[in-house]
Amino acid sequence: MKRILTGILILLMLTSCSPSALLGVEDLLHPPKLTEEQTKIFEALQNDRGTSGIKLKYPRSGQFQSAFVLQDIDEDGQDEAIVFYELDSSKEALARINILDQQDGEWHSQYDVPGMGRNIDYVRFANLSEPNSNDIVIGWDNANAAEMTVSVYTYKNQVLNTIFDSNYSEILISDLDANGMDEMLLLSNNTVTGASRARLVKGSKGKVFTVSGVSLSRSYNGYLQMIAGSLPGKSVAIFIDGITETGEIGTEVLYLEEGNLVSAFKKDLQNSELLIGTLRPARLACSDVNGDGYIEIPSMSLLPGYEEAESKMYFTQYLTLEIGAVNQVSVAETNIVNQAEGYRLKFPESWVGQVTVSQQVETGEMRFFVYQGNLDDDSRELLRIRVYSEKDYQDQFAVENYRTIKTKGLFRYYAYIPPNTEEPLAINYAQLRELFTLLTE
């Protein structure tokens, strides 16, 4: 039997984290080697604190993932150094912030204060409190806390001032209302009611405050992604890919209306096809898959023939949401997404509903054929795709009739199209190269 099914692909799709991602940077066996400038800053910190027993703390996500962050935070034209650390001898279960300034080429500590958590999740600079400000946004993480804490600081007259604190599970900073200043969107989970909620945070005249909030349509245990993008008729929308209690991924879409957050999925849509259709078993995030400038939402369905099969195979439709009196979606693309091997194949329109896929356990090869009522019947085969690493053993006889359609690093993507000129659904290699895309190019 030519068809061999497996759940390995789905398992890999659902578990994309590497073991190293579970560790904080400071937990690595060998901490990053300090640069010459960082060494000078570190020695100045040790002198100020009167001890060499200092453990550096590294932010775990975001643009800045160093214990040393250089930024002009007092707008004097010269960078200050922000150092995250903890004292080995301290019983205080909090990371600390030390601000150092340079005078005559030497670093000197100016301000030192404990943070709001043992670990640093996130560091960002934004103009939240007023135009052209350089506010410091820090996400603090306590391992035993249900949520993290975000703090917004200003640094003036050699004093670090806290102007906003709040809990959050996920954070997005962007100019969401196109007013030239940043806004902050915070997602949080209510541990009492279980409801997930989004809050819009803005600033004015040196202050930062919450201006709007909206409940999400589902409760989420965590988040895969939150991004700002566009929808037809809406210049800015926020796309939230959340992880449900069952481990599925669901999407929420928010936008601003007269300065307030609005959910595209209202409460009366909780049982609608539109909302349910965003639930998917794979860790696929919203993205602009076809380059039209709009963010599309992944929606997964079983391939033909897999309704009763023990192991499931899915195709993915990327949906464009249109906001109106009644929310509607249109299909931007239909794809087979192979996350384990890092590619997707766009289905020609003639294939949708007609073509199904099987996968071989031994090689991981995916075979595309016309479904004729039985998954064992692949007599109208259209395509095979196989991936090899240069480090793997390659049986040249196994791929002698295959063509290379893409290479990336050590990986080579092979394809075979049966020479069946009478098959009405057949494609050629030129068409295949147009339909085939790597997930990260």
C-alpha positions as CSV (number, residue, x, y, z in Angstrom):
1,M,0.0,0.0,0.0
2,K,1.5,3.3,-1.1
3,R,-0.3,5.4,1.5
4,I,1.1,5.5,5.0
5,L,-0.4,8.0,7.4
6,T,1.1,9.5,10.5
7,G,0.3,11.9,13.3
8,I,3.9,12.9,13.5
9,L,3.4,16.0,11.4
10,I,0.6,17.3,13.5
11,L,2.5,16.6,16.7
12,L,5.5,18.6,15.3
13,M,3.1,21.4,14.2
14,L,1.7,21.6,17.7
15,T,5.1,21.6,19.5
16,S,7.4,24.1,17.8
17,C,9.4,25.2,20.9
18,S,13.0,24.1,21.3
19,P,14.4,23.0,24.6
20,S,16.7,26.1,24.8
21,A,13.7,28.3,24.5
22,L,12.5,27.1,27.9
23,L,15.6,28.6,29.6
24,G,16.3,32.2,30.5
25,V,19.5,33.6,29.1
26,E,21.1,33.9,32.6
27,D,20.4,30.1,33.0
28,L,22.7,29.2,30.1
29,L,25.9,27.3,31.0
30,H,28.1,30.0,29.7
31,P,26.8,33.6,30.1
32,P,27.5,35.9,27.1
33,K,31.0,37.4,27.1
34,L,30.9,41.1,27.9
35,T,32.2,43.7,25.5
36,E,34.9,46.1,26.6
37,E,32.3,48.9,27.2
38,Q,30.0,46.5,29.1
39,T,33.0,45.5,31.2
40,K,33.6,49.1,32.2
41,I,29.9,49.6,33.0
42,F,29.8,46.4,35.1
43,E,32.9,47.4,37.0
44,A,31.3,50.8,37.8
45,L,28.2,49.0,39.0
46,Q,30.3,46.7,41.3
47,N,32.1,49.8,42.7
48,D,28.8,51.5,43.4
49,R,27.2,48.5,45.1
50,G,30.4,47.7,46.9
51,T,30.4,44.0,45.9
52,S,31.4,41.7,43.1
53,G,28.5,39.4,44.0
54,I,26.3,40.6,41.2
55,K,24.3,38.4,38.8
56,L,23.2,40.0,35.6
57,K,19.6,39.6,34.5
58,Y,18.7,39.3,30.8
59,P,15.4,40.2,29.2
60,R,13.8,37.1,27.6
61,S,12.0,38.6,24.7
62,G,11.8,41.8,22.6
63,Q,14.4,43.8,20.7
64,F,16.7,44.3,23.8
65,Q,17.9,41.0,25.2
66,S,21.1,42.2,26.9
67,A,21.6,43.0,30.6
68,F,23.1,46.2,29.4
69,V,20.9,48.6,27.4
70,L,22.3,51.9,26.1
71,Q,19.8,54.6,25.3
72,D,19.5,58.3,25.7
73,I,16.7,58.3,28.2
74,D,17.1,61.9,29.5
75,E,17.3,63.4,26.1
76,D,20.7,65.1,26.7
77,G,22.2,63.7,23.5
78,Q,24.3,61.1,25.2
79,D,23.4,57.4,26.0
80,E,22.8,56.3,29.5
81,A,23.4,52.6,30.5
82,I,20.5,50.6,32.0
83,V,21.7,47.5,33.8
84,F,19.5,44.7,35.1
85,Y,20.9,42.6,37.9
86,E,20.4,41.0,41.3
87,L,22.7,40.7,44.3
88,D,23.8,37.2,45.1
89,S,23.8,37.9,48.8
90,S,20.4,39.6,48.8
91,K,17.2,37.9,50.1
92,E,15.2,40.3,48.0
93,A,13.4,38.3,45.3
94,L,13.4,41.1,42.8
95,A,15.7,42.1,39.9
96,R,17.1,45.6,40.2
97,I,17.7,48.5,37.7
98,N,20.8,50.6,37.8
99,I,21.1,53.8,35.7
100,L,24.7,54.8,34.9
101,D,25.9,57.9,33.1
102,Q,29.3,58.7,31.5
103,Q,31.3,61.7,32.7
104,D,34.8,62.4,31.2
105,G,34.8,58.9,29.7
106,E,34.1,57.2,33.0
107,W,30.8,55.4,34.0
108,H,29.1,56.4,37.2
109,S,26.0,55.0,38.8
110,Q,23.2,57.6,39.1
111,Y,20.2,55.7,40.3
112,D,19.3,52.3,41.6
113,V,15.9,50.8,42.3
114,P,14.3,47.4,42.7
115,G,12.0,46.3,39.9
116,M,8.6,44.6,40.0
117,G,9.7,41.0,39.4
118,R,12.5,38.5,39.7
119,N,12.9,38.2,35.9
120,I,12.7,40.6,33.0
121,D,10.3,39.6,30.2
122,Y,10.5,42.6,27.9
123,V,12.2,46.0,27.4
124,R,11.1,48.6,25.0
125,F,11.3,52.4,24.5
126,A,8.3,54.3,23.4
127,N,6.7,57.8,23.2
128,L,3.7,57.0,25.4
129,S,3.5,59.8,27.8
130,E,4.0,62.7,25.4
131,P,5.2,63.3,21.8
132,N,8.9,62.5,21.3
133,S,9.3,61.2,24.8
134,N,11.6,58.2,25.4
135,D,9.7,56.3,28.0
136,I,11.1,53.0,29.3
137,V,8.7,50.1,29.2
138,I,9.7,47.0,31.2
139,G,7.8,43.8,31.6
140,W,8.5,42.0,34.9
141,D,8.0,38.3,35.4
142,N,7.6,36.5,38.7
143,A,7.7,32.7,38.2
144,N,4.9,32.0,40.6
145,A,2.6,34.8,39.5
146,A,-0.4,34.2,37.2
147,E,0.5,37.2,35.1
148,M,3.4,39.6,34.5
149,T,3.7,43.3,35.4
150,V,4.4,46.1,33.0
151,S,6.0,49.3,34.3
152,V,6.4,52.5,32.3
153,Y,9.2,54.8,33.5
154,T,10.6,58.3,32.7
155,Y,14.1,59.3,33.7
156,K,14.4,63.0,34.6
157,N,16.9,64.8,36.8
158,Q,18.7,61.6,37.5
159,V,15.5,60.0,39.0
160,L,13.6,57.0,37.5
161,N,9.9,57.8,37.9
162,T,7.2,55.1,37.6
163,I,4.2,56.6,35.7
164,F,2.3,53.4,35.0
165,D,2.0,49.8,36.4
166,S,-0.4,47.0,35.3
167,N,-0.6,43.3,34.9
168,Y,-0.5,41.6,31.5
169,S,-0.1,38.3,29.7
170,E,0.8,39.8,26.3
171,I,1.8,43.3,25.2
172,L,1.8,45.3,22.0
173,I,3.2,48.8,21.5
174,S,2.4,50.6,18.3
175,D,0.9,53.8,17.0
176,L,-2.6,52.2,16.9
177,D,-4.6,55.4,16.2
178,A,-2.1,57.0,13.8
179,N,-1.7,60.1,16.0
180,G,2.1,60.1,16.0
181,M,2.4,58.7,19.5
182,D,2.6,55.1,20.7
183,E,-0.3,53.3,22.4
184,M,0.0,50.1,24.4
185,L,-2.4,47.1,24.2
186,L,-2.4,44.8,27.1
187,L,-4.0,41.3,27.2
188,S,-4.8,39.8,30.6
189,N,-6.7,36.9,32.0
190,N,-9.2,37.3,34.9
191,T,-8.3,34.5,37.3
192,V,-11.7,34.9,39.0
193,T,-14.0,34.8,36.0
194,G,-11.6,33.2,33.5
195,A,-12.4,35.9,30.9
196,S,-9.6,37.2,28.7
197,R,-9.6,41.0,28.3
198,A,-7.8,43.6,26.2
199,R,-7.0,47.1,27.4
200,L,-5.9,50.1,25.5
201,V,-3.3,52.3,27.3
202,K,-2.5,55.9,26.1
203,G,-0.6,58.9,27.4
204,S,-1.0,62.6,27.5
205,K,0.9,65.5,29.2
206,G,3.4,63.2,30.9
207,K,0.8,60.7,32.2
208,V,-0.1,57.2,31.0
209,F,-3.5,55.6,31.7
210,T,-6.1,53.0,30.5
211,V,-8.7,54.5,28.2
212,S,-10.6,51.5,26.9
213,G,-11.2,47.8,27.5
214,V,-13.1,45.0,25.9
215,S,-13.6,41.3,26.7
216,L,-12.4,38.8,24.2
217,S,-14.8,36.2,22.8
218,R,-12.9,33.3,24.5
219,S,-10.7,32.6,27.5
220,Y,-7.1,31.9,26.6
221,N,-4.3,30.2,28.6
222,G,-1.6,32.0,26.6
223,Y,-0.9,33.7,23.4
224,L,1.0,32.7,20.2
225,Q,1.1,36.2,18.7
226,M,-0.4,39.7,18.8
227,I,0.3,42.0,15.8
228,A,-1.1,45.2,14.4
229,G,-2.2,45.2,10.7
230,S,-4.9,46.2,8.3
231,L,-8.3,45.1,7.3
232,P,-10.4,46.2,4.4
233,G,-12.1,49.5,5.5
234,K,-10.0,49.6,8.8
235,S,-6.6,51.3,8.7
236,V,-5.4,49.5,11.8
237,A,-6.6,46.3,13.4
238,I,-5.1,44.1,16.1
239,F,-4.9,40.3,15.5
240,I,-4.6,38.1,18.5
241,D,-3.7,34.4,18.2
242,G,-4.6,32.8,21.6
243,I,-4.1,29.3,23.0
244,T,-7.3,27.8,24.3
245,E,-7.7,25.4,27.1
246,T,-7.8,22.5,24.6
247,G,-4.5,23.6,23.1
248,E,-6.1,24.9,19.9
249,I,-5.3,28.3,18.5
250,G,-8.1,30.8,18.1
251,T,-8.0,34.3,16.6
252,E,-9.5,37.5,18.0
253,V,-9.7,40.7,15.9
254,L,-9.9,44.2,17.6
255,Y,-10.0,47.7,16.1
256,L,-10.5,51.2,17.3
257,E,-13.8,53.1,16.8
258,E,-14.0,56.7,18.1
259,G,-10.9,55.9,20.3
260,N,-12.4,52.8,21.9
261,L,-11.5,49.2,21.5
262,V,-14.1,47.1,19.6
263,S,-14.1,43.3,19.2
264,A,-14.9,42.2,15.6
265,F,-16.3,39.0,17.2
266,K,-19.2,40.3,19.3
267,K,-20.8,38.2,22.0
268,D,-23.7,37.3,19.7
269,L,-21.1,35.6,17.5
270,Q,-19.8,33.2,20.1
271,N,-21.4,30.2,18.4
272,S,-21.2,31.5,14.9
273,E,-19.4,29.8,12.0
274,L,-17.1,32.8,11.7
275,L,-15.7,32.6,15.3
276,I,-15.6,28.8,15.4
277,G,-13.8,28.8,12.1
278,T,-10.8,30.4,13.5
279,L,-10.1,27.5,15.8
280,R,-7.3,25.3,14.5
281,P,-5.1,22.4,15.8
282,A,-1.8,23.8,14.5
283,R,0.3,26.7,15.8
284,L,-0.4,28.9,12.7
285,A,-0.5,32.6,13.2
286,C,-2.2,35.4,11.3
287,S,-0.1,37.0,8.6
288,D,-0.3,38.6,5.2
289,V,0.2,35.5,3.1
290,N,-0.5,36.9,-0.3
291,G,1.1,40.3,0.0
292,D,-2.2,42.3,-0.5
293,G,-1.5,44.5,2.6
294,Y,-4.2,42.8,4.7
295,I,-3.6,40.3,7.5
296,E,-5.3,37.0,6.9
297,I,-6.6,34.5,9.5
298,P,-5.8,30.8,9.2
299,S,-8.7,28.4,9.2
300,M,-8.1,24.7,9.0
301,S,-10.3,21.9,7.7
302,L,-9.9,18.2,7.0
303,L,-8.6,17.2,3.6
304,P,-11.0,15.1,1.5
305,G,-11.1,11.5,2.8
306,Y,-9.9,12.3,6.3
307,E,-13.4,12.7,7.9
308,E,-13.3,9.1,9.4
309,A,-9.5,8.5,9.3
310,E,-7.7,7.9,12.6
311,S,-4.8,10.2,11.6
312,K,-5.9,13.6,10.4
313,M,-4.5,15.7,7.6
314,Y,-5.6,19.3,7.1
315,F,-5.6,22.1,4.6
316,T,-5.5,25.8,5.6
317,Q,-7.6,28.6,4.2
318,Y,-6.4,32.1,4.9
319,L,-9.4,34.3,5.4
320,T,-9.7,38.1,4.9
321,L,-12.2,39.6,7.4
322,E,-14.5,42.4,6.3
323,I,-16.1,44.5,9.0
324,G,-19.6,45.6,8.4
325,A,-23.2,45.3,9.7
326,V,-22.5,41.6,9.4
327,N,-18.9,40.4,9.5
328,Q,-17.9,38.4,6.5
329,V,-14.9,36.6,5.3
330,S,-13.4,35.8,1.9
331,V,-10.8,33.2,1.1
332,A,-7.5,34.8,0.1
333,E,-5.6,31.5,-0.3
334,T,-5.9,27.8,0.3
335,N,-2.7,26.1,1.4
336,I,-1.1,22.9,2.6
337,V,1.2,24.0,5.5
338,N,4.0,21.7,6.5
339,Q,5.4,23.4,9.6
340,A,7.7,20.5,10.5
341,E,9.6,20.9,7.2
342,G,9.1,24.6,6.8
343,Y,7.1,25.1,3.7
344,R,3.6,25.7,2.3
345,L,2.0,24.9,-1.0
346,K,-0.8,27.1,-2.4
347,F,-3.6,25.0,-3.9
348,P,-4.7,26.0,-7.4
349,E,-8.4,26.8,-7.4
350,S,-9.1,23.6,-9.4
351,W,-7.5,21.5,-6.6
352,V,-9.7,22.8,-3.8
353,G,-12.1,20.0,-2.7
354,Q,-10.7,17.7,-5.3
355,V,-7.1,17.0,-4.2
356,T,-6.0,15.3,-1.0
357,V,-2.6,14.5,0.6
358,S,-0.8,11.6,2.2
359,Q,2.5,11.4,3.9
360,Q,5.1,8.7,4.2
361,V,6.5,7.9,7.6
362,E,10.0,6.8,6.4
363,T,10.8,9.9,4.2
364,G,8.3,12.5,5.3
365,E,7.4,12.8,1.6
366,M,4.0,14.4,0.9
367,R,2.0,13.0,-2.0
368,F,-0.8,15.0,-3.6
369,F,-3.4,13.1,-5.6
370,V,-7.0,13.5,-6.8
371,Y,-9.4,12.1,-4.3
372,Q,-11.7,9.4,-5.8
373,G,-13.6,8.3,-2.7
374,N,-10.8,6.2,-1.2
375,L,-7.5,7.3,0.3
376,D,-5.9,4.1,-0.9
377,D,-6.5,5.1,-4.5
378,D,-3.7,7.5,-5.5
379,S,-3.8,6.5,-9.2
380,R,-4.3,10.1,-10.2
381,E,-1.2,11.3,-8.5
382,L,-0.2,15.0,-9.2
383,L,2.9,15.8,-7.1
384,R,5.4,14.6,-4.5
385,I,7.5,16.9,-2.3
386,R,10.4,15.6,-0.2
387,V,13.0,17.5,1.9
388,Y,16.6,16.4,2.6
389,S,19.3,17.9,4.7
390,E,22.8,17.9,3.3
391,K,23.8,16.1,6.6
392,D,21.3,13.3,5.9
393,Y,22.0,10.1,4.0
394,Q,20.5,10.5,0.5
395,D,19.6,7.6,-1.7
396,Q,20.3,9.1,-5.1
397,F,18.1,6.5,-6.8
398,A,15.2,7.6,-4.6
399,V,15.3,11.1,-6.0
400,E,16.8,10.6,-9.5
401,N,13.6,11.7,-11.2
402,Y,13.0,14.6,-8.8
403,R,13.9,18.2,-9.3
404,T,15.2,20.7,-6.8
405,I,12.7,23.5,-6.4
406,K,14.2,25.4,-3.4
407,T,17.2,25.4,-1.2
408,K,17.7,27.0,2.2
409,G,20.8,26.5,4.2
410,L,21.4,22.8,4.6
411,F,18.0,21.9,3.3
412,R,17.1,21.0,-0.3
413,Y,13.4,20.7,-1.4
414,Y,12.8,18.2,-4.1
415,A,9.6,17.7,-6.2
416,Y,8.4,15.1,-8.6
417,I,5.5,15.6,-11.1
418,P,4.3,12.4,-12.8
419,P,4.5,12.8,-16.6
420,N,0.7,12.5,-17.1
421,T,-0.2,14.9,-19.9
422,E,-3.9,13.8,-19.9
423,E,-4.5,14.7,-16.3
424,P,-6.8,17.8,-16.2
425,L,-5.6,18.9,-12.8
426,A,-1.9,18.5,-13.6
427,I,0.6,21.3,-13.0
428,N,4.1,21.8,-14.3
429,Y,7.4,22.7,-12.5
430,A,7.1,26.4,-13.4
431,Q,3.7,26.6,-11.8
432,L,4.9,24.6,-8.8
433,R,7.7,27.1,-8.1
434,E,5.1,29.9,-8.1
435,L,2.9,27.9,-5.7
436,F,5.7,26.7,-3.3
437,T,6.8,29.1,-0.5
438,L,9.2,28.6,2.5
439,L,7.7,29.6,5.8
440,T,10.8,31.7,6.7
441,E,12.6,33.1,3.6
